[in-house]
Amino acid sequence: MKKALIFVLSAAVIGSCSRKSTAGKPGRKGELVPNQKSKTFIAERPYGMVTIPGGDFVMGLADQDFTNTPSRAPLKTVTVSSFFMDEAETTNAEYRMFINYVRDSVTRTQLAEVAGEGDDTSGRGGSIGDYAYLAVAEGDQLSPYEEYLEAQGSEKGGYKTGRLNWDVPLHWNTKDYPDVEYTEVIESMYLPVSESGGKRMIDTRKLRYDYEGSPLVIYPDTTVWARDFSYAYNEPMFEQYFWHPAFREYPVVGVTWDQARAYCDFRTKLKTDYNQGLKKKKITPLSFRLPTEAEWEYAARGGLTNASYPWGGPYLMDDRGCYRANFKPQRGSYIEDTKLNNYTYTAPVKKFSKNDYGLYDMAGNVSEWTLSPYNNSSYQYTATLNPSNTNNDIRKSVRGGSWKDVGYALMVGAREWERKDSARSYIGFRTVQQLPEASKRKVNRTTR
């Protein structure tokens, strides 16, 4: 009888413990019920992006191929998942935010290294000590994990490199330099007079962004305006295009494939850091990246079947006699007349009509880098669901045609390529962000 009673009590104890498991709350009748409440996940559409709904389409030049090279553009029905896409090409102003972040990060790191212990600081940039690493300058009590990272050292990506004091302003005007040590660091960021022609210019070779385990110089190659055209006077574009306020809303050019991907990484970091800084933490955002070749063509078509161009086709002019994109309309004629402005080179983004997905300049203005390598036979061996080619071919697919191209290059199925380490005055990019298949989203469509 005692043994039976002990067995019953043991079973009761075991049963009471099991009700406290993470499989379900007490009172759920022992069923496996997740604790997390079921909610509809609504994807947050990033600023400046539109929603591209998933679907299928016939990829390639469906109506005509003037080059008579079917291996470059065979027809293939593929399906693409939903994603967000920039409504316009990345502008000079947007890319300059990337440049300025890297410049300030490099400068603050050098100041922090020189600042040492950061004694006698005011916290307002009145001395070199104000720029010391936060853990040192404020005497923070580090957690065991932070102490571990601190021990790794700044050269190994340790704790110090993530604790720069961004609240203290940087002084770039020579009249505002607080002390000699600060002056030495800031002046080291500029080109020597012998190399700058007497002008005060930042040494762009020092603007390196840590990407995929190695520092990458991310400043655009402004010399493309001179190198891409022999015996042409394009010096004003070389001197002004990237930094002059007049070109603020023009698409950035002169960036390589890796620089474009580094910008995507920076944009992901920017949003992630913001979400982590909120009191109520948000879900880490999905990464920004370049579109695959299939995603780009699918988005460019705007949901239209067998469309030659983003607006349908087959004509390059609308019913008012205005060209629908920025391209070279005639041999030797680069002038693009929109009844409002003439564009010899690139045009500001959003100056031409958007397609039915709300995307601007999917034809003309600047060609755009894609994530996909270029291969004549890639259409044959890639999957029909979200086709992607991951080989490390140095040639990368470029889509959309540009301001210097004839109308044929603007067709949504036309393919071109460029070496990933090359920069051109007619190649830019835009970014995408994948949408979780289970998320609830609102599709952006324009009416015509």
N, C-alpha and C positions, 0 to 999 in steps of 0.2 A: 504493500500500500504506500509506504514511504517512497519507494523507487518511482512508483507511478506519479506521485505528487511532485517529486523533483523533476521528472520529465515534463510534466505539464507546465510547471513554473519556468523551466528552461526554454520551452517553446514560446511561452508568452514573452520572455525577455528578448528572444531572438526576433519575434514578430514586432515588438515595439521598436527595436533598433532598425529593422528594415524599413519602417515607415518614415524614418528620417533620411533616407537616401536621396540622392539628387535625381533619381528617376521620377519622383512624383512627390507632391506634398501630402502630409497626413490627411486622411479623409478621402482619398481618391480610390478607395476600395482595392488597394494593392495593384492597380493598373499602371502601366507604363505611360505616364502623362508628362510631357516636357514642361519644365517650369516657365520657360520663356513664352510670353504672350505672343499670339499670332497676329502680326500686323502686316498691312500691305506696304511693301518697300517702294517708295516713290523716289526715283532717281533725280538728283539735283542737277538741273541743266547748267553747265558752266557759263559764265558771262561771255557773250559774244559768239555763242555756239547755237546751232539749230539741231533739231532731232531728225535723224535720217532713219525712217522705219525699215525694218528688214524686209526682204523680198527677193525675187529672182529676176534675172534679165539675161538677154543674149549678149555676151561679151565679145567685143571685136567689131571690125568694120562690116556692118550688116548690109550696107547698100552699095558701096563702091570702094575700090582700092586702087588709086591712081598709080601707086608704086609697083603694082603687079607682083607683090611678094607675099603670097598667102601664108608663108611660114611665120611672118611677123604678126599677122592679125587674123587667125582662123576664128570661126564662130564657135561659141561654146555657151551653153546655158548653165549659169551658176546661181547659187543662193548666197545671200549676204545677210548677216545678223545686223540688228539695230546698233546704231552708234551716234554719238554727238560729233559734229564737225564745225570748225570755224566758219562763220558765214562769209568771211573775207580772208584774203591772204594776210599773213603776218606783216605788220607795218614796221617802218623804221622806228616809230615811237615805241612800239611794243618790244622790239628787239633791243632798243636802247636801255629799257628797264633791266634787261638781262645783263647788258654791258655794265651798267652802273652798279648793279648788285655785285658782280664779280670784282669790279674796281674797288668798291668799298670793302668787300670781304678780304681781298688781298692786302689792302692798306691797313685795315684794323688788325689783321693777324701780325703784320710786321710791327705795328705800334705796340701790340700786346707783348711781343717777344722782347722789345727794347724796354718796355715799362718795368719789367721785373716784378718786384713785390708791390709796386704801386703805392708807396708811402705818401702821406700828406696830399691826398687827393681831394678835390672839390666836387668831382662828379659832373662838371660842366664843360670839360675840355680846356681847363685853364693850365694844364700841365700834361706832360707825357704820362704821368702816373694815372691819369683818369682813364687811360685806354688799356689798363692791365686786364688780364682775364678776370671775369667776375668772381670766380671762386677765390682768387687771391685778393682782389681789390676790396671786396665786401666782407671778407673773412667768413664766408659761408661754411656751415657745418655740412660736410659731404656725407652722403649715404654710403654704405659699403660698396654698392655698385659704382657710384661716382668715384670713390677712392680707387677702385680697380681700374676704371678707365683713365684716371689721372696718372696711374702708375705706368700705363702703356706708353706715355709720352706723346707729344703733339705730332711728331713725325709719323706715328703709326695710326693716326686718326683717332687719337684718344679724346679724353674728356675736354681738354683745354680748347681744342679746335671747335668745339660746339658751344663754347661759353664766351664768345666775344661780346663785348658790351656795345650793343647797337643803340643804346639810349643816349650816349654821349655824341654830340655832333662833331663831324669832321670839318676842319677849316682848310679850304683850298685857296683862299686869298692870302697872299704873302704877308699882308698887313695884320692878319689875325693869327699868325703862327704863335703859339704860347711860349715855346722855348727852343733851344738849339737842337735837342734830341728829336723833338717833333719835326723840326725843319729838315733834318737829315733824312728822316724816313719819307716824308712827303716828296722832297726833291728827288729822291731815288726813283720815284714813280714816273718821272719825266725823262724825255729823251735829252741826251747831251746837246748842247748848242751846235756842236760840229755836225750832228746828224739831223737836226731839225730845221736847219737853214735860218736860225735865229728866232724861230717861232717857239712858243711855249706849248709843247704837245706831250700828251701822255704816251708813254712807251707801251704800245698795244701788245708787244710781245710778252709783257708781264701779266696780261689779263688772261689768266688760265683758270679753267673750270675743271674740277676733279670729276671725270666722267669715265665710267667703266674701268676704274683702277689706275687711270693715268691722267695727268693734267693736259687739257686741250686748250689751245689758243682759240678764243671764240670771237675775236673782232673780225667783222666782214672785210673781205679783200676789196678795197675801194679802187685798186688799180685795174679792175676788170673793165672799167669804162675806157681805159686806154688800150688794154691788151686785146680786147675782143674785136677791135676794129682798127685795121692797119691804115695808116695815112688818113686819119680822121681827127678833127679837133674836138675831142670830148673832155678836155681838161676841166671845164666848169663842172661837169657831172662828177668827175673824179674828186674835185675839191669840195663840192657842196652836197652831193646827194644824200649821204647818210646823216650828216649833222645839221644841215641848214633847216631852220623852222619851216620853210616853205615846203619841204619834202616830208613833213611829219607823218602824213597819212598815205604816203606812197609805200608800195610793197618793198620790203627789204630784199636786197640782192647781194651777190658776192659771198654767199654762205655755202659751205660745203655740206655734204650729206650728214657728216658727223656733227657739224656745228648745229644743223637743224635738229638733230636728235638730242643734242645737249640742251638746247632751248626747251624741248619737250620735257626733259628731266628736271630742269629748273622750274618749269611751270607746275610740275607735279609736287616738287619740294615746297614751293610757295604755298600751295593750297593745303598740303599736309601740315606744315608748320602752323598755319592759321587755325586749322581744326584742332590741333593739339593744344593750342594756346587758349581755347575757349574753356570757360568754367564747366560747361556741360559738353564733354568731348563728343565730337561727331565721328562717324565712320570714316576711316582713312579713304580718301578718294582713289578711284581707279586711275591708273597712269595715263598721262597724255603721251601720244606718239604720232608718228607719221602714218598716213593711211596706206593700206596695201593698194596695189594697182587695181584690184577688183573693187575695193571700196570706193576708190576715187572715181572710177568710171561709172559705177552704179549711182553715186551721188550726183555726178555731173549730168546724167540723163534726166534727173529730176522726176522720175517716175514715168517718163514718156517711153513708149514702145518704138523701137527701131528709129530713134531720133539721131540725126546726123550731128546736131549741135545741142548745147544745153537748152536752147529755146525751141528746139524741134528741127526745123529746116524746111527746105534745103538752102534758103537764101541767107546771105550775110547782112542784108539790109532789112529794115522794117518798112512798113507801108508809108512812112514819111520820108524815106530815102536816107535814114540815119543808119550808120553801121552799128551792129549789135555788140561789138567787142573792140578792144584795142589791138590791132594787128597791122601788118603792112598790106594795104589794099591793092597797091599797084607796084610794078617793078620800079624800084628807085624812089617810090613815094612812101614815106613813113608817117606823113601827117594824117591824123585821125580826127575828122570833123564830126562832132556830136551836136552841132548847132549851138553849143554853149562854149566849148573849149576845143582847142587844137592840141593834140598830144604827139610830140615827135618821138619821145621815148616812152617810159611807163606813164600810167595815169594814176590818180588817186584811187584807192579802193572804193567800191560801191558807186562808181560813176556810171556804170552800165546796168541794165536790168538784171534782176536776179532770176534764177530758174524756179521751178515749182516747188523745190524744197527750201527755198529762201537763201540760196547760195549765190554769191556774186563772183564774177570773173573766173568761172570754171572754164572759160575759153578766152585766150588772149591775156594781155597785160604782162604777166610773167608765167613761164612754165613752172611746174611744181614738182618738187621731189616726192617720191613715194617710198614706202618701206621696201618694196620688192626689187630684187635684182632683175636685170634685163637678160632674157634668154629667148632665142627664137622659138624654141620648142616648149617653153614653160606652160603654154595653154594646154598642151596635150597631156602632160604628166601631173599637173596640179589637180587637187580635188575639186569637185563641183560644189562643195559646201565650204564657204569662206576660203577660197583658194589662196594659198600663200607659199612662197618659195623661200626657204631659209638658207640656201647656199651662199657662200661668201664671195660671190662674184663682185669684182671691183666696179663693174658696170651696174648702175642703178636706173630703174625706169623713171622717166620724166614725162609728165602728162600736161595737156592743156594748151600747148602753143603759147607764143609770147608776142610782144609788141614788134619784134623784128621778123616774125614769121608770116608766111602767106596763109590764106584762108584754109587750105587743106589741113595744116597742122593743128587747127582749132577743133577738128572733128573729135567727138568724145571717144571714138575707138582708135584714134591715131596714137602710135607709140614712138617714143624717142628715148634716148639714153644719154647718160653722161657719167664720167668717172666720179666715184664718190669723193675723191680728194680734190676735185676741180670746183672752182667757183666761177660763176658767169654773171654778166650784167642782165641776163634775161631769165634767170632761174631763182625762184623763191620757194615758199612752202606755206602750208597751213596744217593745223594739228587736228587730231581726232581723239575721242575718248570712248572706250567700249561701254555699252549698256548691258547690265545684267539681264539675261533673258527673262527672269522672273519679275523684273521691276515693272512698275506701272509708269507709263510715260505719256506725254501729250505730244502728238505729232504736229510739227510746224509745216503748214502748207500755205502757199500763196495762191490767190485767185487771179485768173487772167480774164 
